[in-house]
Amino acid sequence: MDFEKLLKELKTNLLDALGEKYQDFSKAAKKDIEAFLKESKVKLKRWAILLAEEKINQEEFEWLVKSQKDLLVLQGLYQAGISKIALGHLKNKIIKIVIDTVKVAVLA
């Protein structure tokens, strides 16, 4: 598994998802996504390896990734006037994209 390639794919998938709804705030969203991935990189790599080696199951992996939700600070979008409720939904979407992208890459 090439984790750097996976990280680039994650970033692309996340920015594409944000671009669908938040095109006007793409610079702010990009900064927020990059910060989240940077903060989570070591843990995501460790968890992806554990999942690939079947040392944790998919449910455990999902729980671990969801535990990173609080690290996902969408400050740029918040300052741009996006409501907290919309940001909460967006965080859930981002976490789901992370989980799905890693699972596809690792379990393929």
N, C-alpha and C positions, 0 to 999 in steps of 0.2 A: 504494500500500500504506500503510495506516494502522498504523504500528508500535505506537503506544500501544494500539490496539484489539487487535493481535496479542499484545502483552505481557499484557493483561488476560485474553485467552483462554488463554494459556499458564499463567498463574497459576491460573485456574479449573480447567483440565485437570489440572494437577499436584496441586492440593489435593484434587480429586475422587479421583484415583488413590490418594493417600495416605490419604484418608478411608475407602476401602474396607477397608484392612488395619490402619490405625493410628488409628482413631477416638479412642481413649483419649488419644492424644498429639497431638491436632490443633493445640493452641497451639504446641507445640514444633516440629512439622512446618511450620506456617505461617511461623514466624520463619525457619526454615532455608531454605525455598523463597524467601521474600522477599529474604533476604540473597544467595542465589545469583543470582536474577534482577537484583538491583541491581548486583552485581559484573559480571555478564555482559551487561548491557543494551547497552552501546556496541558490543561485539563482535558480539552477536547481530544488532543492527540492521545493521551493516556487512555481515555475511555474508548476511543475508536480501536486502539490496539487490543484492549481487553475484550471488546466486543468481537473483534476479528478472531481472537484466540479462544473465543467461547468461555472466557473466564467470568464474564457477566452476560446475562441474557438481555434481550431487547427491552424488556420492561425495566430492568435495572438501569440500562443505558438511558432510557427516556427519563427516568426519575432524576438521574444525575444531571442531565442537560437542563431539565426544568428547574433544577436548583440554582442555575446560573441566571435565572430571569431577573433577579434583583441587580445583577451587574449590568444589565441592559438599560442604560440610562439614555433616553432619547431626548437629551437636553436641547439639541438644536431644533427638533420638531416642536418641543414644548414651547420654546421661546418664540417660535414662528406662529404660535397661536393654536396649535392642535390640542384638542381637549384631552383631559386625563383618561376619559373613557375610551376615546379613539386610540390613544397611546397604549392602553391596556390591551385592547384587541390586537393592535399591531405587534406588541411584544409576544402575545400568544402565537401569532402567525409566524414571527421570526423564529421562535423556539421550534415550532413544527417544521419549518423549512430546514433548520439545522439538523433536527432528528432524522427527517426523511432523506436528506442529502447524504449524511454520514452512513445511514443504514444501507442505502443503495450502493454506495461506494465500497463499503466493507463487506457486505453480505452477497455481493454480486458474484 
